[in-house]
Amino acid sequence: MGTQVSVQANPAPRVGAMTRPPGTAALAATLATAGLAAAAWVFAVRQMDGMDMGAATQLGSFAFFVGVWTLMMAAMMLPGAAPAVFSQVQKSGRVWAVPFFLASYVAVWTLAGMAIYALYRPHGSVAAGLLAIGAGVYELTPLKQRARQRGRQGVRSGVGFGLCCFGSSIGLMVMLVALGAMNVAWMSVIAVLVLAQKLLPARASIDVPLAIAIMGLGVLILVDPSAVPGLVSSI
């Protein structure tokens, strides 16, 4: 009776293990997102040059404003989306999905810009002050807090992430438009606040003083608009 020789075949490698990119791919996608944000800053600032009139700013044509607004949102919002990009690429390995994720994310803010264009009117310090106070109040609402928390829970789609970001940051965007839709300085301040709120944990010790400060800015605009930098109004 012959001796049977059993040959154990090598297990087939898992497709997921072979196609899954290393952590460097996630890092590269994150850096590319930051690079896109930097490029958007450059183009947005160039387009906004000479247009700032504070609260009395004219938005120009629909196509022009939507284009500039999209650049502004890419500049301001993409840095905050970088952690989500890193997490998604690291977990799924789908680097090819990053452009669609970012494009659909910015598209949500482009639609918001279209709505702003329809509603916007050049205004004076009273309207600017009231809108700033309203933005400060919104920072304390449950809707704001839920949207901020939901955005931290790993939303998979760019649209979903954009909607969470919209719910979290719309008050700050309204304040930007109220103070000067084409003001680079205020755009920078709001961008820092948006990024900080995406990276830092939600804490009353931080969020409440910020909301009070925003409301205080609104009161200052009502009392002494000349004391607020960039708030130039001819109305």
PASEBA-1860 file (N, C-alpha, C; in nm, 3 decimals):
! residues 235
1> MGTQVSVQ> 0.086/-0.118/0.000/0.000/0.000/0.000/0.090/0.123/0.000 ~ 0.073/0.209/-0.104/0.161/0.324/-0.117/0.137/0.428/-0.011 ~ 0.245/0.496/0.012/0.235/0.603/0.111/0.174/0.727/0.047 ~ 0.072/0.783/0.110/0.005/0.903/0.060/0.076/1.028/0.113 ~ 0.114/1.108/0.020/0.181/1.232/0.059/0.082/1.346/0.046 ~ 0.055/1.411/0.155/-0.039/1.523/0.154/0.038/1.653/0.138 ~ -0.001/1.725/0.042/0.062/1.854/0.017/-0.038/1.962/0.055 ~ 0.000/2.042/0.149/-0.089/2.150/0.194/-0.067/2.273/0.109
9> ANPAPRVG> -0.169/2.309/0.037/-0.158/2.426/-0.051/-0.149/2.553/0.033 ~ -0.070/2.643/-0.018/-0.062/2.772/0.050/-0.195/2.845/0.039 ~ -0.242/2.898/0.149/-0.371/2.970/0.142/-0.362/3.089/0.049 ~ -0.467/3.105/-0.026/-0.472/3.218/-0.120/-0.474/3.347/-0.042 ~ -0.395/3.442/-0.083/-0.394/3.571/-0.012/-0.527/3.641/-0.026 ~ -0.565/3.707/0.077/-0.693/3.781/0.074/-0.679/3.903/-0.015 ~ -0.782/3.923/-0.095/-0.779/4.035/-0.189/-0.772/4.166/-0.113 ~ -0.847/4.173/-0.003/-0.850/4.297/0.074/-0.713/4.333/0.128
17> AMTRPPGT> -0.636/4.227/0.167/-0.506/4.256/0.224/-0.409/4.304/0.118 ~ -0.431/4.256/-0.009/-0.340/4.295/-0.115/-0.371/4.434/-0.169 ~ -0.498/4.466/-0.176/-0.537/4.593/-0.236/-0.544/4.707/-0.135 ~ -0.544/4.674/-0.011/-0.555/4.778/0.091/-0.424/4.859/0.096 ~ -0.430/4.988/0.072/-0.307/5.067/0.071/-0.256/5.089/0.212 ~ -0.129/5.114/0.229/-0.074/5.141/0.362/-0.120/5.276/0.413 ~ -0.079/5.304/0.538/-0.117/5.431/0.598/-0.063/5.550/0.525 ~ 0.041/5.530/0.447/0.096/5.643/0.370/-0.004/5.694/0.267
25> AALAATLA> -0.090/5.605/0.217/-0.191/5.649/0.120/-0.291/5.742/0.186 ~ -0.331/5.709/0.308/-0.422/5.796/0.381/-0.358/5.930/0.410 ~ -0.230/5.927/0.444/-0.158/6.051/0.470/-0.146/6.135/0.342 ~ -0.120/6.069/0.231/-0.107/6.140/0.104/-0.239/6.204/0.065 ~ -0.351/6.133/0.085/-0.482/6.188/0.054/-0.513/6.308/0.143 ~ -0.471/6.300/0.269/-0.493/6.412/0.362/-0.413/6.534/0.321 ~ -0.288/6.511/0.284/-0.202/6.623/0.241/-0.255/6.683/0.111 ~ -0.307/6.599/0.022/-0.364/6.650/-0.102/-0.486/6.737/-0.073
33> TAGLAAAA> -0.567/6.697/0.026/-0.683/6.777/0.066/-0.639/6.913/0.118 ~ -0.534/6.914/0.200/-0.481/7.040/0.251/-0.426/7.126/0.138 ~ -0.362/7.062/0.040/-0.311/7.135/-0.076/-0.422/7.199/-0.158 ~ -0.531/7.127/-0.176/-0.646/7.184/-0.247/-0.701/7.305/-0.173 ~ -0.706/7.296/-0.040/-0.754/7.409/0.040/-0.663/7.530/0.023 ~ -0.532/7.506/0.023/-0.438/7.617/0.006/-0.454/7.683/-0.131 ~ -0.470/7.601/-0.235/-0.490/7.656/-0.369/-0.620/7.735/-0.377 ~ -0.725/7.684/-0.310/-0.853/7.756/-0.309/-0.840/7.891/-0.241
41> WVFAVRQM> -0.759/7.899/-0.135/-0.734/8.027/-0.068/-0.674/8.128/-0.165 ~ -0.575/8.084/-0.239/-0.507/8.174/-0.332/-0.605/8.228/-0.436 ~ -0.681/8.140/-0.498/-0.774/8.183/-0.603/-0.889/8.266/-0.547 ~ -0.938/8.229/-0.429/-1.049/8.304/-0.369/-1.007/8.446/-0.334 ~ -0.890/8.461/-0.274/-0.842/8.595/-0.237/-0.823/8.681/-0.361 ~ -0.774/8.622/-0.468/-0.756/8.698/-0.592/-0.891/8.745/-0.647 ~ -0.989/8.659/-0.644/-1.121/8.695/-0.697/-1.190/8.799/-0.610 ~ -1.164/8.798/-0.480/-1.230/8.889/-0.387/-1.162/9.026/-0.380
49> DGMDMGAA> -1.046/9.039/-0.441/-0.969/9.162/-0.431/-1.050/9.282/-0.482 ~ -1.062/9.384/-0.397/-1.131/9.507/-0.434/-1.281/9.504/-0.423 ~ -1.338/9.393/-0.380/-1.484/9.382/-0.374/-1.542/9.410/-0.235 ~ -1.456/9.412/-0.134/-1.507/9.423/0.003/-1.558/9.563/0.033 ~ -1.685/9.572/0.070/-1.744/9.696/0.119/-1.815/9.671/0.252 ~ -1.764/9.571/0.325/-1.825/9.540/0.453/-1.968/9.492/0.437 ~ -2.053/9.544/0.522/-2.194/9.502/0.519/-2.265/9.543/0.391 ~ -2.213/9.643/0.323/-2.277/9.693/0.201/-2.221/9.629/0.074
57> TQLGSFAF> -2.148/9.519/0.088/-2.086/9.454/-0.027/-2.189/9.408/-0.129 ~ -2.161/9.438/-0.255/-2.241/9.386/-0.365/-2.184/9.251/-0.407 ~ -2.270/9.154/-0.433/-2.223/9.019/-0.463/-2.189/8.997/-0.609 ~ -2.226/9.088/-0.696/-2.200/9.069/-0.837/-2.302/8.975/-0.900 ~ -2.268/8.920/-1.015/-2.361/8.831/-1.085/-2.372/8.698/-1.012 ~ -2.476/8.624/-1.045/-2.499/8.493/-0.982/-2.382/8.399/-1.008 ~ -2.339/8.390/-1.134/-2.231/8.298/-1.169/-2.101/8.337/-1.098 ~ -2.074/8.466/-1.093/-1.951/8.511/-1.028/-1.954/8.477/-0.880
65> FVGVWTLM> -2.064/8.511/-0.812/-2.070/8.486/-0.668/-2.062/8.338/-0.636 ~ -2.135/8.255/-0.709/-2.134/8.112/-0.682/-1.993/8.056/-0.701 ~ -1.923/8.103/-0.803/-1.786/8.058/-0.824/-1.695/8.098/-0.711 ~ -1.702/8.226/-0.670/-1.618/8.273/-0.560/-1.657/8.205/-0.429 ~ -1.785/8.190/-0.405/-1.832/8.125/-0.283/-1.782/7.982/-0.274 ~ -1.785/7.910/-0.387/-1.736/7.772/-0.388/-1.588/7.767/-0.354 ~ -1.511/7.860/-0.409/-1.369/7.868/-0.374/-1.352/7.899/-0.226 ~ -1.432/7.991/-0.174/-1.425/8.026/-0.033/-1.454/7.905/0.056
73> MAAMMLPG> -1.557/7.831/0.020/-1.593/7.716/0.101/-1.487/7.606/0.093 ~ -1.429/7.587/-0.026/-1.320/7.490/-0.038/-1.203/7.531/0.050 ~ -1.171/7.659/0.049/-1.060/7.709/0.131/-1.088/7.694/0.279 ~ -1.209/7.726/0.321/-1.242/7.728/0.462/-1.276/7.591/0.518 ~ -1.339/7.505/0.437/-1.395/7.380/0.488/-1.309/7.257/0.465 ~ -1.228/7.256/0.360/-1.150/7.136/0.331/-1.049/7.101/0.441 ~ -0.986/7.201/0.508/-0.898/7.160/0.619/-0.970/7.080/0.726 ~ -1.094/7.116/0.755/-1.171/7.042/0.854/-1.215/6.906/0.806
81> AAPAVFSQ> -1.216/6.885/0.673/-1.253/6.756/0.617/-1.135/6.660/0.610 ~ -1.014/6.712/0.627/-0.894/6.628/0.615/-0.894/6.509/0.711 ~ -0.932/6.526/0.840/-0.937/6.408/0.928/-1.034/6.302/0.879 ~ -1.148/6.344/0.823/-1.244/6.247/0.771/-1.187/6.173/0.651 ~ -1.113/6.244/0.566/-1.048/6.180/0.452/-0.946/6.078/0.499 ~ -0.864/6.115/0.595/-0.763/6.024/0.649/-0.827/5.897/0.704 ~ -0.933/5.916/0.784/-0.999/5.803/0.847/-1.061/5.709/0.743 ~ -1.127/5.766/0.642/-1.193/5.683/0.543/-1.095/5.604/0.458
89> VQKSGRVW> -0.987/5.668/0.416/-0.888/5.598/0.335/-0.819/5.490/0.417 ~ -0.789/5.519/0.540/-0.721/5.423/0.626/-0.808/5.300/0.652 ~ -0.938/5.321/0.666/-1.027/5.210/0.697/-1.068/5.131/0.573 ~ -1.097/5.200/0.465/-1.151/5.133/0.347/-1.048/5.110/0.237 ~ -0.944/5.192/0.236/-0.846/5.181/0.130/-0.891/5.236/-0.004 ~ -1.006/5.301/-0.008/-1.061/5.349/-0.135/-1.012/5.491/-0.163 ~ -0.890/5.501/-0.208/-0.834/5.632/-0.239/-0.910/5.698/-0.354 ~ -0.958/5.615/-0.447/-1.029/5.669/-0.564/-1.157/5.741/-0.527
97> AVPFFLAS> -1.211/5.713/-0.407/-1.338/5.776/-0.366/-1.319/5.915/-0.306 ~ -1.194/5.952/-0.277/-1.169/6.081/-0.212/-1.215/6.200/-0.295 ~ -1.181/6.206/-0.427/-1.228/6.322/-0.506/-1.379/6.337/-0.505 ~ -1.451/6.226/-0.515/-1.599/6.235/-0.513/-1.648/6.279/-0.377 ~ -1.585/6.230/-0.270/-1.622/6.269/-0.134/-1.607/6.420/-0.117 ~ -1.493/6.473/-0.158/-1.467/6.616/-0.141/-1.556/6.701/-0.231 ~ -1.576/6.655/-0.356/-1.659/6.732/-0.449/-1.803/6.740/-0.399 ~ -1.857/6.629/-0.351/-1.995/6.630/-0.302/-2.007/6.708/-0.172
105> YVAVWTLA> -1.899/6.706/-0.093/-1.898/6.785/0.031/-1.904/6.934/0.001 ~ -1.818/6.980/-0.090/-1.818/7.122/-0.126/-1.947/7.159/-0.199 ~ -2.006/7.064/-0.273/-2.131/7.091/-0.346/-2.244/7.130/-0.250 ~ -2.246/7.071/-0.132/-2.347/7.109/-0.032/-2.335/7.257/0.001 ~ -2.212/7.305/0.019/-2.191/7.446/0.050/-2.214/7.535/-0.071 ~ -2.195/7.481/-0.190/-2.228/7.558/-0.311/-2.378/7.584/-0.317 ~ -2.458/7.484/-0.286/-2.603/7.502/-0.282/-2.642/7.604/-0.175 ~ -2.572/7.599/-0.062/-2.598/7.699/0.043/-2.567/7.839/-0.009
113> GMAIYALY> -2.460/7.852/-0.088/-2.426/7.982/-0.146/-2.533/8.032/-0.241 ~ -2.593/7.942/-0.316/-2.703/7.982/-0.405/-2.819/8.039/-0.326 ~ -2.850/7.976/-0.214/-2.958/8.026/-0.129/-2.922/8.162/-0.070 ~ -2.797/8.177/-0.028/-2.752/8.305/0.027/-2.764/8.415/-0.078 ~ -2.727/8.385/-0.200/-2.735/8.485/-0.307/-2.880/8.531/-0.326 ~ -2.973/8.437/-0.319/-3.114/8.472/-0.338/-3.167/8.558/-0.224 ~ -3.115/8.537/-0.103/-3.167/8.607/0.014/-3.090/8.734/0.047 ~ -2.968/8.744/0.000/-2.879/8.852/0.042/-2.921/8.988/-0.015
121> RPHGSVAA> -2.906/9.090/0.070/-2.921/9.228/0.027/-2.811/9.310/0.096 ~ -2.749/9.405/0.026/-2.657/9.496/0.098/-2.730/9.559/0.215 ~ -2.666/9.569/0.329/-2.736/9.609/0.451/-2.648/9.703/0.533 ~ -2.704/9.747/0.643/-2.634/9.838/0.731/-2.592/9.770/0.859 ~ -2.547/9.851/0.955/-2.492/9.797/1.079/-2.599/9.732/1.167 ~ -2.722/9.781/1.160/-2.828/9.722/1.243/-2.851/9.577/1.204 ~ -2.869/9.553/1.075/-2.889/9.416/1.028/-2.767/9.329/1.058 ~ -2.647/9.384/1.038/-2.525/9.308/1.066/-2.517/9.270/1.213
129> GLLAIGAG> -2.550/9.364/1.302/-2.546/9.336/1.445/-2.647/9.231/1.486 ~ -2.767/9.241/1.435/-2.871/9.144/1.470/-2.836/9.005/1.419 ~ -2.781/8.996/1.298/-2.742/8.866/1.244/-2.627/8.805/1.325 ~ -2.533/8.888/1.369/-2.424/8.838/1.452/-2.476/8.786/1.586 ~ -2.570/8.858/1.645/-2.631/8.811/1.771/-2.702/8.679/1.748 ~ -2.776/8.669/1.637/-2.843/8.544/1.604/-2.745/8.429/1.585 ~ -2.631/8.458/1.524/-2.528/8.354/1.506/-2.475/8.306/1.640 ~ -2.458/8.399/1.734/-2.412/8.360/1.866/-2.513/8.274/1.940
137> VYELTPLK> -2.640/8.309/1.927/-2.746/8.229/1.989/-2.749/8.089/1.929 ~ -2.733/8.081/1.797/-2.737/7.950/1.730/-2.628/7.857/1.780 ~ -2.514/7.913/1.820/-2.405/7.830/1.871/-2.446/7.749/1.993 ~ -2.549/7.791/2.064/-2.592/7.723/2.186/-2.712/7.632/2.166 ~ -2.763/7.623/2.045/-2.883/7.545/2.021/-2.853/7.395/2.011 ~ -2.949/7.311/2.045/-2.932/7.166/2.030/-2.906/7.124/1.885 ~ -2.966/7.195/1.789/-2.944/7.162/1.649/-2.797/7.175/1.612 ~ -2.735/7.282/1.656/-2.592/7.301/1.632/-2.511/7.189/1.694
145> QRARQRGR> -2.541/7.155/1.817/-2.465/7.053/1.888/-2.483/6.915/1.827 ~ -2.605/6.882/1.785/-2.629/6.751/1.723/-2.555/6.739/1.591 ~ -2.560/6.846/1.510/-2.490/6.842/1.382/-2.340/6.828/1.402 ~ -2.286/6.898/1.498/-2.143/6.889/1.526/-2.104/6.750/1.572 ~ -2.185/6.692/1.658/-2.157/6.558/1.708/-2.170/6.453/1.599 ~ -2.272/6.470/1.514/-2.292/6.373/1.405/-2.175/6.376/1.308 ~ -2.120/6.493/1.282/-2.008/6.502/1.191/-1.883/6.435/1.244 ~ -1.875/6.414/1.375/-1.759/6.350/1.436/-1.773/6.198/1.440
153> QGVRSGVG> -1.888/6.146/1.401/-1.914/6.003/1.415/-1.883/5.924/1.287 ~ -1.806/5.982/1.199/-1.762/5.908/1.082/-1.867/5.897/0.973 ~ -1.921/6.009/0.926/-2.016/6.007/0.816/-1.944/5.959/0.690 ~ -2.004/5.866/0.618/-1.934/5.801/0.507/-1.936/5.882/0.378 ~ -2.045/5.950/0.350/-2.057/6.020/0.222/-2.022/6.167/0.236 ~ -1.977/6.226/0.125/-1.946/6.368/0.126/-2.070/6.452/0.149 ~ -2.183/6.408/0.094/-2.308/6.481/0.112/-2.349/6.479/0.260 ~ -2.342/6.361/0.320/-2.377/6.349/0.462/-2.286/6.433/0.550
161> FGLCCFGS> -2.158/6.429/0.520/-2.063/6.509/0.597/-2.089/6.658/0.575 ~ -2.123/6.694/0.451/-2.152/6.834/0.421/-2.276/6.883/0.494 ~ -2.378/6.800/0.503/-2.500/6.840/0.573/-2.473/6.859/0.722 ~ -2.391/6.771/0.779/-2.355/6.788/0.920/-2.276/6.917/0.941 ~ -2.184/6.942/0.849/-2.104/7.063/0.857/-2.191/7.187/0.840 ~ -2.288/7.178/0.750/-2.380/7.289/0.729/-2.457/7.319/0.858 ~ -2.511/7.214/0.918/-2.586/7.233/1.042/-2.502/7.288/1.155 ~ -2.373/7.252/1.155/-2.284/7.298/1.260/-2.232/7.439/1.238
169> SIGLMVML> -2.210/7.477/1.111/-2.138/7.602/1.083/-2.220/7.710/1.016 ~ -2.349/7.686/0.992/-2.427/7.785/0.917/-2.436/7.918/0.991 ~ -2.439/7.914/1.124/-2.444/8.039/1.200/-2.320/8.124/1.175 ~ -2.203/8.059/1.174/-2.079/8.131/1.147/-2.075/8.184/1.004 ~ -2.132/8.109/0.910/-2.135/8.155/0.771/-2.226/8.277/0.756 ~ -2.338/8.275/0.827/-2.428/8.390/0.824/-2.358/8.513/0.882 ~ -2.281/8.492/0.987/-2.207/8.604/1.045/-2.104/8.658/0.947 ~ -2.038/8.570/0.872/-1.943/8.614/0.771/-2.010/8.701/0.666
177> VALGAMNV> -2.124/8.656/0.617/-2.196/8.733/0.515/-2.245/8.866/0.573 ~ -2.285/8.865/0.699/-2.334/8.987/0.763/-2.223/9.091/0.779 ~ -2.102/9.046/0.814/-1.993/9.139/0.841/-1.922/9.183/0.713 ~ -1.923/9.099/0.612/-1.856/9.133/0.487/-1.832/9.008/0.406 ~ -1.919/8.982/0.310/-1.914/8.857/0.236/-1.784/8.839/0.160 ~ -1.715/8.948/0.128/-1.590/8.941/0.053/-1.472/8.992/0.136 ~ -1.484/8.986/0.268/-1.378/9.034/0.357/-1.285/8.919/0.392 ~ -1.160/8.928/0.348/-1.064/8.819/0.369/-1.032/8.801/0.516
185> AWMSVIAV> -1.023/8.911/0.591/-0.990/8.902/0.733/-1.097/8.825/0.810 ~ -1.224/8.860/0.788/-1.331/8.788/0.856/-1.343/8.645/0.806 ~ -1.315/8.625/0.679/-1.314/8.489/0.624/-1.210/8.404/0.697 ~ -1.094/8.461/0.725/-0.988/8.388/0.796/-1.029/8.356/0.939 ~ -1.091/8.453/1.006/-1.135/8.432/1.144/-1.238/8.319/1.151 ~ -1.338/8.325/1.061/-1.441/8.222/1.061/-1.382/8.085/1.027 ~ -1.286/8.082/0.934/-1.223/7.956/0.896/-1.152/7.892/1.016 ~ -1.084/7.974/1.097/-1.017/7.923/1.216/-1.118/7.867/1.315
193> LVLAQKLL> -1.229/7.937/1.334/-1.333/7.889/1.426/-1.393/7.758/1.379 ~ -1.421/7.749/1.249/-1.479/7.625/1.194/-1.384/7.509/1.213 ~ -1.256/7.530/1.182/-1.158/7.423/1.197/-1.143/7.382/1.343 ~ -1.139/7.480/1.433/-1.125/7.449/1.575/-1.242/7.366/1.625 ~ -1.362/7.398/1.579/-1.478/7.324/1.624/-1.482/7.183/1.567 ~ -1.416/7.160/1.455/-1.409/7.025/1.401/-1.303/6.940/1.472 ~ -1.198/7.004/1.519/-1.088/6.930/1.579/-1.098/6.917/1.730 ~ -1.154/7.020/1.795/-1.161/7.020/1.941/-1.290/6.955/1.989
201> PARASIDV> -1.288/6.891/2.105/-1.411/6.833/2.160/-1.509/6.942/2.200 ~ -1.638/6.908/2.194/-1.742/7.003/2.234/-1.744/7.014/2.386 ~ -1.709/7.131/2.435/-1.707/7.156/2.579/-1.774/7.289/2.608 ~ -1.858/7.291/2.710/-1.927/7.414/2.746/-1.828/7.523/2.786 ~ -1.715/7.484/2.844/-1.617/7.582/2.887/-1.555/7.658/2.769 ~ -1.565/7.600/2.648/-1.515/7.665/2.528/-1.629/7.724/2.446 ~ -1.735/7.645/2.428/-1.843/7.683/2.338/-1.926/7.800/2.391 ~ -1.953/7.801/2.520/-2.035/7.908/2.576/-1.964/8.044/2.570
209> PLAIAIMG> -1.837/8.054/2.611/-1.769/8.184/2.596/-1.761/8.230/2.451 ~ -1.743/8.135/2.357/-1.740/8.173/2.216/-1.873/8.231/2.173 ~ -1.982/8.165/2.211/-2.115/8.214/2.175/-2.140/8.352/2.234 ~ -2.100/8.370/2.359/-2.118/8.501/2.424/-2.034/8.607/2.353 ~ -1.913/8.570/2.312/-1.827/8.666/2.242/-1.889/8.707/2.109 ~ -1.950/8.612/2.038/-2.014/8.644/1.910/-2.134/8.736/1.934 ~ -2.213/8.706/2.035/-2.325/8.794/2.067/-2.277/8.932/2.111 ~ -2.166/8.934/2.185/-2.109/9.062/2.226/-2.063/9.142/2.106
217> LGVLILVD> -2.008/9.074/2.005/-1.969/9.143/1.882/-2.091/9.205/1.815 ~ -2.201/9.131/1.815/-2.324/9.185/1.756/-2.372/9.309/1.829 ~ -2.364/9.308/1.961/-2.404/9.425/2.040/-2.311/9.543/2.010 ~ -2.182/9.515/1.998/-2.087/9.621/1.966/-2.118/9.683/1.831 ~ -2.155/9.601/1.735/-2.191/9.654/1.603/-2.309/9.747/1.613 ~ -2.407/9.711/1.695/-2.525/9.796/1.711/-2.491/9.927/1.781 ~ -2.401/9.920/1.879/-2.369/10.038/1.959/-2.268/10.128/1.890 ~ -2.163/10.067/1.837/-2.054/10.145/1.778/-1.996/10.070/1.658
225> PSAVPGLV> -2.063/10.073/1.544/-2.016/9.996/1.428/-1.877/10.036/1.380 ~ -1.837/10.159/1.405/-1.704/10.202/1.361/-1.592/10.132/1.436 ~ -1.623/10.070/1.550/-1.522/10.001/1.629/-1.494/9.860/1.577 ~ -1.573/9.814/1.481/-1.557/9.678/1.429/-1.477/9.683/1.300 ~ -1.361/9.621/1.294/-1.278/9.625/1.173/-1.350/9.565/1.053 ~ -1.339/9.636/0.942/-1.395/9.583/0.817/-1.542/9.607/0.796 ~ -1.611/9.662/0.896/-1.754/9.685/0.880/-1.774/9.823/0.820 ~ -1.762/9.831/0.689/-1.776/9.959/0.618/-1.911/9.957/0.550
233> SSI> -1.993/10.054/0.582/-2.127/10.057/0.525/-2.162/10.199/0.484 ~ -2.215/10.210/0.364/-2.260/10.340/0.317/-2.411/10.357/0.328 ~ -2.475/10.258/0.389/-2.621/10.262/0.400/-2.661/10.326/0.532
END
